[in-house]
Amino acid sequence: MKNKLKNILTAALLAGAALFVTSCASTGSPTAPGSATVATSGGTKSYPLKTCIVTDNDLGSMGDEQRIVYKGQEIKFCCKPCEAKFLKNPEKYLQKIR
């Protein structure tokens, strides 16, 4: 009985993990389906600015430049905290590139 329960739980866990991976691959985001992805792909609009969309700092001035694709638009940031700030209110910042 104990082994049968263990096998059922293992199978359920693996099925859930497979579903999660499939979902992430199709949406491009492990945290919020449909919101943002972390790599550019064909058909993505390139980022037109030379500065961070949030702070207007030079890209990479606060460490490694950060990039995401948000609804088909590549977005670049000077640091990781700016990415989080952008994702809280993207429409506010997207006006800068429209």
N, C-alpha and C positions, 0 to 999 in steps of 0.2 A: 504493500500500500504506500509506504514511504517513497519508494523508488518511482512508483507510478505518478504520485503527486509532484515529485521533483521533475520528472520528464515533462509533465503538462506545463509546469511553471516555466521550465527552460524553453519549451516550444513557444509559449505565449510571449516570453521576453524577446526571443529571436524574431518572432513575427512583428512585434512592436518596433523593434530596432530597424527591421527591413522597411517597414512602412514609413518610419521617420526619415530614413535615408532617402527613400524614394520621394517623399514629400519635399525634402530640402532640395533635392536635385531638380525637381520640376519647378519649384518656386524661386530657387536661388538664395533662399534665406532660411537658416535654421531657427530664427527667433520669431519672425513675423511674416508669414506667407504673403507674398505680393508686395512687400514694402521695399526692400533693398537687396541687392546682391553685392558680392565682394569682388567680382571680376568683370572686365569689359567683355563684350561679345559683339558679333556682327550685328549691324543695325543700331548700335548704340551711338547716340550723339556725343561727340567729344566735348570736353570741358573747355570753354572759351576763355576763362580767366587765368591770370598768372599768379593769383593770390587766393587765399582761403576764402571760401564762400561765406563763412561765419564771421571771421575776425578781420579779414583783409590783410592778414600777415602774409609774407612770402611763403610759398609752399615749401615745406620741409624746414622752416625756420625753427620749429619747436621739436625737432626730431625727424623721424622718417615721415615722409608725405603719406597721407592716408587717402585711399580711393574706394568709392563704391559706385554702383550703378543704381539709380533711383528712377523707376518708371521709364527706362530707356535712355536716361540722361546720365552721363558720367559726372560725378561730383568729386572734387578734391578738397582736402583739408590740410591744415598745417600740423595737426596733431589728432590723436584719438578722441580726446574730450570734445573737440569740435564736431566730430561725427555724431556723437550722442546728442549734442545740442541741436544739430540739424534735424535729426530724426524725431525730436520732440515737436518741431514745428516747421516742416520742410517748406511749406508754401511761403512762409515769411522770407526764406533765403533764396528760393528759386526765382523770385522776382528780379534778383540781381543778374540773372543770365537770360531773361526773356526779352 
